[in-house]
Amino acid sequence: MADDYRRQDFELERRIFEIDNKCSCLRAEKQDDDYLQNASAILEKLKSFYRQGGESFNLFKLLQDYTQVILDITFYEENQLVDQEFPEDSSPFKIQQLLQDLTEPEVLVARLTPGQEVQSVLGTELLECLYWRRGALLYMYCHTLHQRKQWIKKNKDTFIKCIQEGVRYLMRMLQVRNTVKLNDGVVLHDSATASILSEGIFSDTHLLTMMYIGEMCFWAVKYEDCSADSTDHKDGLQFRDIGTQILNKYVHACEGPLQGQGWNTENAKEILSILQ
């Protein structure tokens, strides 16, 4: 058992010092970036822990801190891609690299804490963020590609695959927390809060996720329907159903319990009119 803990500790220690080197290189580009500064501060704490011998370590806490570092560093890298409007030549490789980086915490949890659920190790918010960030990255990429009509004509299958992957991550984000069932002994004095929680809407990010899913499903249906070989894609009906279901929830929440909170439903309704 002691050997297992030492092996786990060594693997995480190695990754922490590797990511620290990467963070240092990125900070050389932009010293005052808030996210890189936060990542650097956490890394200094983690390195100090290991320099002092790493005794009495809490593996869950170390994995949580490491995950936050990954989230901060990849956010800086994502912003670079967005600012550059996703260059055609380099973006596919860079996006796959970012997706791999954002998947690594789950891989490490499975490897270093066998038998433990990822959510019980990282916590709900970090796990939601990992799914959200991967899905939102692919949404932003597809949003840019959607405007490159000639590129899509030549790479439609790649475009649809990116949408599939993005929708999958965003749906996983919405599924991390269980919806609040009002007949489970839960007492909520605010009926509006009760309504949105029962639909699995726990934050503004959950609402934005719904809108992203709806848009991506619309793009998929649009380009599959316009394709001469659209019958080869078996996910068209799935996209249509998912988009319709999610956007109906979005509109119901925004025009019901959240009315007057600044959420616009015009685009959602327009997409629904096409999907339905």
N, C-alpha and C positions, 0 to 999 in steps of 0.2 A: 504493500500500500504506500509506504514511504517513497519507494522508487517511482511509483506512478505519479505522485505529487511533484517530485523533483523533475520528472520528465515534462509534465504539464507546465510547470513553472519555467523551465528552460525554454520551451517552445514559445511561450508568450513573451518572455524576456527578449528573445532573439527578434521577434517581430516588432517589439516596442523600439528597440535600437535601430532597426531597419527603417521604420517609419519616421523616426526622429531625423535620420539623415535626409530623407525626402523633404520633411518639413523645413529643415535648415536651408535646403536648396531653393525651395519656393519662397521662403522669407527673404532670400537674397534678391528676388525679383521685386517683392513688395513688402517692405519691412513693417509698414503700418497697417496691414490688413487685420481687421478685428478677429476673423476666424482663425487665421494662422497664428495670431498672438495667443488666442485661447488654447489652440492645439499645443502650441509650444509650452505654455504654462502647465498643462496637464502632463505632457511628456516629461518635463523637468521633475514633477512630483513622482512620476512612475520610475524614472531613472534613479532618483534619490533613494527610493524605496529599495531598489535592487542593489545599489551601492552599499546600503547599510545591512545587506545580508538577506533581505527578503523574508525575514522571520515573521511568523504569525500572519501570513498573508490571507486575504479574503479573495479567493479566485473570482467570485461573482463580481466583486467591486472592481477588481483589475480589468475584467472583461468589459464591464460597463464603461470604465474610463477609456479603455482602448477604443471602444465603439464610438464614443464621443469624439475622440481624436480623428477617427476615420470620417465621421460626418462633417467635421469642420474643414479638414483638408480637401475632401472631395467637393465641398460646397465652393471653395475658392476655385478649384479646377473647372467646375461646371460653369461658374460665372465667366471664366475666360472663354469657354466655348460659346456661350450665349453672346458675349460682347463681340466675338469674331463671326457671329451668325453661322455657326456650324460649317466650317470649311468643308467642301465636298470631299477632298482627298484624304484629309486626316481625321475627320469626325468619326467614321465607323470604328476605327481602331481605338480611338480615345474613349468613345462611349462604351465599348466592350470592356475596356480597362476599368472605367469608373464603375460599371455594373459589377465587375468582379470584385473590386475593392469594397463595394457596399454589401456584397454577399459574404465576404470573408468573416465578419463577426459571427454569423450564423454557423458557418463551417467550423470556426474555432470552438464555439459553444458545444457543438455536437462531438467534436474530437476530444475536448478537454474536460467536459462534464457529461460523460455518457449516462443516458437514462434520465437526464434533466430536460424539461421543456425549455425551448429558447426563451419564451416569454417569462418563465419563472427565474431565469438567470439575468436577462437584460432588463426586464421590466416592460410594461405595456407601451410607454411613450417612446422608448428607444426602438422597440421593434416596429411600431407604427411608422416611425420616422425612416427607418431603413427601407420599408416597402414604399412609402410615400416618395422618398427621394429617387428611387429607381424608376417608379412610374412617372413622376413629374419630369425627370430627365428625358425619358422617351417621348412624353407628350410634347415637350418643347422642341425636341428634334423633329418629330413628325409634323408639328405645326410649321416649322421652317420648310421641311420637304414638301408639305402640302402646297406651298407657293411656287415650287419648282416643277411646273407641269411637264416640261420636257424630260426632266430626270425621272419622274414617276412613270412616264410612258415606257422608259427603258428598264426601270427597276421596280415594277409594281409589286412583284412578289416580296422583295426586300422590304418595301414600304408596309405591306400588309403584315409581314412578320414582326416588324417593329411595333406596329399597333397591337398585335396579339400579345406580345410580351408586356407592353406598357399597361394594357387593360388588366392583364393577369396580376401585375404587381399592385395596381390601384385597388382591385377587388380584394386582394389579400389584406391591404391596409384597412379597408372597411370591415373586414372580418376578424380583426385582432381582438376587439372588444365584443362581448356578447351584448345584444340589444337588451334594454331594460324591459322586462315583461311586467306589465302593470298588475297582473294577477298573481305575482310571486311574493306578495307581502311587502312590496315596495310602496311606500306612501310618499307621494309628491303633491304638495299643496298648490303648485303652479301647474295648471293644466297644459299651458304651452310647452313648458319644459318636459312634462310627461310625454307629450305627443312626439317631440323631436327625438327624445331618448329612446322611445319605443321603436323608432325607425332606424336606430343605430347612428344617429347624428350627434356627436359629442363635442364638435368644435367647428370653427370656420373652415379648417383644413378638410374636415370630412365633407362639407358642402362643396368646396372647391374640387375635391376628388371626384364627386359625383358629376360635376360639370365637365371635368376633363374626360371621364369615361364616356359620357354622352357624345362629346365632340369626336373622340377617337373612333367610337362605333359608327358615327355618321360618315367619317372619312372612309372607313373600311367598306361600308355598304355602298357608298358612292362609287368607289373605284372597282369594286367587284361587279356591281350592276352595269357599269360602263364597259366592262371587259367582254371581249368576244368569247373568252373561255371561262366565264364566271362560274359555270357549272362545275369546274374543277375545284372550286373552293367550297368546302363544306361548312365553313364558319360564318357565311353570310347571314343565315337565319339566326345564328347565335348572337352575332353582333347586333342585329336588329332587335332581338328580344332583350338583350342586356341593356342596350341604350335606351329603349323604351321604358323598361322597368325603373332604371336608375333616374332618368330625367323626370319621370312622373313623380317620384319621391322628392326630387329636388324642387320641382314646381310646387308641390303640395306644401312643403316645408316653408318655402320662401313667400308664398302667397297666403299662407295660413299663420302658424305660430310666429314666424319670423318676419311677417309683413311690416314694412317701415324700417327695417334694419339695414337697408342699402343693397339688398341682393336683387339683381336684375334677372328676369325670367324670359325676356323677349327672345334671346338666342335659343334657349332651351325649348321654348314653344315652337319656334320655327323648325328646329331639328325634329321635334316630335311629329310635327305635321308631315314631314317627309318619311320618317321611319314607320309611322303608322299607316 
